[in-house]
Amino acid sequence: MTPLPHPVLYSFRRCPYAMRARLALLASGQVCELREVVLTNKPQALMDASTKATVPVLVLTDGAVLDQSLDIMLWALGCHDPWQWLPTEGDLAEQMLQLVAQCDGDFKVQLDLYKYPGRFGLTDSTLAREQGSVFLSDLNARLTANPHLLGKSESLADVAIAPFVRQFAHTDATWFAAQAWPALQAWLGAFEASRLFQLAMTKFAPWQPGQTPALFPMTPPMQTLNAII
């Protein structure tokens, strides 16, 4: 098999799992070919790459496939972690993974019930919102004590969780703004205003087989990192 010139990322701009993958790729300075997917018309190449057939999927240059967003983040930061998002202390690394697991587990279930009640035969999403708020209250407590979720420095946990908090907040922005979560609201606002997030949300046209590869980021890695800094 001929090695690919760049890893290939199948992505969907608004998907929080894909967001976190793009954020880590940006931070690591890893250039990839980005293939924007229309979820109602998934390309055969995506389904061939992963039986999961959901974004994100990263096909490495040697053909290996990563089809879990956290695995993509860990791979990218394992290649290069200029901002030290991966804790070097064992206990802190375990805390990081546990917090992300809470986000991806019960909180994501409540987020889906809250945002898409009709998909689950619900007429009222209030209970799901209340249950999801337990996790958000914990995050607010953490951020009241420290500027970031694991302490004084930003980590993978912040970047992996923020897209999901953003989705929860945007489901009813007026309600979210009225909650007594000042630290969480400020943290989310800073994330959304960051240059890193803006670059991660660059729009790409839906990918078509045979097209000229669309590279992500669109500027060279060092220029991208300098722009973020």
C-alpha positions as CSV (number, residue, x, y, z in Angstrom):
1,M,0.0,0.0,0.0
2,T,1.3,3.4,-1.0
3,P,1.6,5.7,2.1
4,L,-0.8,8.6,2.0
5,P,0.8,12.1,1.8
6,H,-1.2,13.2,4.8
7,P,-3.5,11.6,7.3
8,V,-7.2,11.9,6.2
9,L,-9.8,13.2,8.6
10,Y,-13.5,12.6,7.9
11,S,-15.2,15.3,9.8
12,F,-18.5,17.2,10.2
13,R,-18.1,20.8,11.3
14,R,-20.8,21.0,13.9
15,C,-20.2,17.6,15.5
16,P,-18.6,18.0,19.0
17,Y,-16.6,14.8,18.6
18,A,-15.2,16.1,15.4
19,M,-14.5,19.5,16.9
20,R,-12.4,18.0,19.6
21,A,-10.4,16.0,17.1
22,R,-9.8,19.1,15.0
23,L,-8.7,21.1,18.0
24,A,-6.1,18.6,19.0
25,L,-4.8,18.3,15.4
26,L,-4.5,22.1,15.3
27,A,-2.7,22.2,18.6
28,S,-0.2,19.5,17.5
29,G,0.5,21.2,14.2
30,Q,-0.5,18.0,12.4
31,V,-1.5,18.7,8.8
32,C,-4.2,16.4,7.4
33,E,-6.5,16.2,4.5
34,L,-10.0,17.1,5.7
35,R,-13.0,15.5,4.1
36,E,-16.2,17.2,5.2
37,V,-19.0,14.7,5.4
38,V,-22.7,15.2,4.8
39,L,-24.2,12.9,7.4
40,T,-27.3,12.2,5.4
41,N,-25.1,11.1,2.5
42,K,-22.0,9.5,3.9
43,P,-19.3,8.7,1.3
44,Q,-18.4,5.1,0.6
45,A,-14.8,5.9,1.5
46,L,-15.8,6.7,5.1
47,M,-17.8,3.5,5.4
48,D,-14.9,1.5,3.9
49,A,-12.5,3.1,6.4
50,S,-14.6,2.4,9.5
51,T,-17.6,0.2,10.0
52,K,-18.7,2.7,12.6
53,A,-19.2,5.2,9.8
54,T,-19.5,8.2,12.1
55,V,-17.2,11.2,12.3
56,P,-14.5,11.7,13.2
57,V,-12.4,9.0,11.5
58,L,-8.7,9.6,11.0
59,V,-6.9,7.4,8.4
60,L,-3.2,7.6,9.1
61,T,-0.6,7.6,6.4
62,D,0.2,3.9,6.8
63,G,-3.5,3.0,6.5
64,A,-4.2,2.6,10.2
65,V,-7.6,3.9,11.3
66,L,-8.6,5.8,14.4
67,D,-12.3,6.1,14.7
68,Q,-12.7,7.4,18.2
69,S,-12.3,11.1,18.9
70,L,-10.3,10.7,22.1
71,D,-7.9,8.3,20.3
72,I,-7.4,10.9,17.6
73,M,-6.7,13.6,20.3
74,L,-4.2,11.3,22.1
75,W,-2.5,10.3,18.8
76,A,-2.1,14.0,17.7
77,L,-0.8,15.2,21.1
78,G,1.4,12.1,21.3
79,C,3.1,13.3,18.1
80,H,3.5,16.9,19.4
81,D,2.1,18.6,22.5
82,P,3.5,22.1,22.5
83,W,1.0,23.4,25.2
84,Q,1.4,20.3,27.4
85,W,-2.3,19.3,27.3
86,L,-1.4,15.8,28.3
87,P,-0.6,15.7,32.1
88,T,2.7,14.1,32.9
89,E,1.6,13.1,36.5
90,G,-0.1,9.8,36.6
91,D,-2.9,10.8,39.0
92,L,-3.7,13.9,37.0
93,A,-3.8,11.9,33.7
94,E,-6.2,9.4,35.3
95,Q,-8.4,12.3,36.5
96,M,-8.4,13.7,33.0
97,L,-9.6,10.5,31.4
98,Q,-12.2,9.9,34.1
99,L,-13.6,13.4,33.6
100,V,-13.8,13.0,29.8
101,A,-15.5,9.6,30.4
102,Q,-18.2,11.3,32.5
103,C,-18.7,13.8,29.6
104,D,-18.9,11.0,27.0
105,G,-21.1,8.8,29.2
106,D,-24.0,10.0,31.3
107,F,-23.7,13.7,30.3
108,K,-23.8,12.9,26.6
109,V,-26.9,10.8,27.1
110,Q,-28.7,13.7,28.9
111,L,-27.4,16.1,26.3
112,D,-29.0,14.1,23.5
113,L,-32.3,13.7,25.4
114,Y,-32.3,17.5,26.1
115,K,-31.4,18.6,22.6
116,Y,-33.3,16.0,20.6
117,P,-36.3,14.9,22.7
118,G,-38.4,14.0,19.7
119,R,-35.8,11.4,18.6
120,F,-36.5,9.6,21.9
121,G,-40.3,10.0,22.0
122,L,-40.1,12.7,24.6
123,T,-42.4,15.8,24.8
124,D,-40.6,17.4,27.7
125,S,-36.8,17.6,28.0
126,T,-36.8,19.3,31.4
127,L,-35.7,16.2,33.3
128,A,-32.8,15.6,31.0
129,R,-31.7,19.2,31.4
130,E,-31.8,18.9,35.2
131,Q,-29.8,15.6,35.1
132,G,-27.3,17.1,32.7
133,S,-26.9,20.1,35.0
134,V,-25.4,17.9,37.7
135,F,-22.3,17.5,35.6
136,L,-22.2,21.2,34.6
137,S,-22.5,22.2,38.3
138,D,-19.5,20.0,39.0
139,L,-17.5,21.7,36.2
140,N,-18.5,25.1,37.5
141,A,-17.2,24.1,41.0
142,R,-13.9,23.0,39.5
143,L,-13.6,26.3,37.5
144,T,-14.5,28.4,40.5
145,A,-11.4,26.9,42.3
146,N,-9.1,27.0,39.2
147,P,-9.0,28.6,35.8
148,H,-9.1,25.2,34.1
149,L,-10.8,21.8,34.8
150,L,-7.7,20.1,36.1
151,G,-6.0,23.1,37.7
152,K,-4.1,26.1,36.7
153,S,-3.2,24.9,33.2
154,E,-5.4,24.0,30.2
155,S,-5.4,20.3,29.4
156,L,-7.0,17.8,27.0
157,A,-10.0,17.7,29.4
158,D,-10.9,21.3,28.8
159,V,-10.7,21.0,25.0
160,A,-12.4,17.6,24.9
161,I,-15.4,18.7,27.1
162,A,-15.9,22.3,25.9
163,P,-17.6,21.3,22.6
164,F,-20.3,19.3,24.5
165,V,-20.9,22.1,27.1
166,R,-21.2,24.5,24.1
167,Q,-23.9,22.2,22.5
168,F,-25.8,22.0,25.8
169,A,-25.6,25.8,26.3
170,H,-26.8,26.6,22.8
171,T,-29.8,24.4,23.2
172,D,-31.4,27.2,25.2
173,A,-28.9,30.0,25.5
174,T,-31.3,32.2,27.6
175,W,-31.7,29.4,30.2
176,F,-28.0,28.6,30.3
177,A,-27.1,32.3,30.8
178,A,-29.5,32.5,33.7
179,Q,-27.9,29.7,35.7
180,A,-25.6,30.4,38.6
181,W,-22.5,29.1,36.9
182,P,-20.4,32.2,36.4
183,A,-17.1,30.3,36.2
184,L,-18.4,27.8,33.7
185,Q,-20.0,30.5,31.6
186,A,-16.8,32.5,31.5
187,W,-14.7,29.4,30.6
188,L,-17.1,28.5,27.8
189,G,-17.1,32.1,26.5
190,A,-13.3,32.2,26.5
191,F,-13.2,28.9,24.6
192,E,-15.6,30.2,21.9
193,A,-13.7,33.4,21.5
194,S,-10.3,31.7,21.2
195,R,-8.4,31.8,18.0
196,L,-8.0,28.0,18.3
197,F,-11.7,27.4,18.2
198,Q,-12.2,29.9,15.3
199,L,-9.6,28.0,13.3
200,A,-11.2,24.6,14.2
201,M,-14.5,25.9,12.9
202,T,-13.2,26.8,9.4
203,K,-15.8,25.9,6.8
204,F,-15.1,23.3,4.2
205,A,-17.3,22.3,1.3
206,P,-18.6,18.7,1.4
207,W,-16.0,16.3,0.1
208,Q,-16.3,14.8,-3.3
209,P,-14.2,11.8,-4.5
210,G,-11.5,12.9,-6.9
211,Q,-11.4,16.5,-5.7
212,T,-8.2,18.4,-4.9
213,P,-7.3,17.6,-1.3
214,A,-8.4,20.2,1.2
215,L,-5.7,20.6,3.8
216,F,-6.4,21.3,7.5
217,P,-5.2,23.6,8.8
218,M,-5.3,25.7,5.6
219,T,-2.1,27.6,6.7
220,P,1.3,25.9,7.5
221,P,1.5,24.5,11.1
222,M,3.9,27.1,12.4
223,Q,1.9,30.0,11.0
224,T,-1.2,28.4,12.6
225,L,0.4,28.1,16.0
226,N,1.8,31.6,15.8
227,A,-1.7,32.9,15.0
228,I,-3.2,31.1,17.9
229,I,-0.5,32.3,20.3
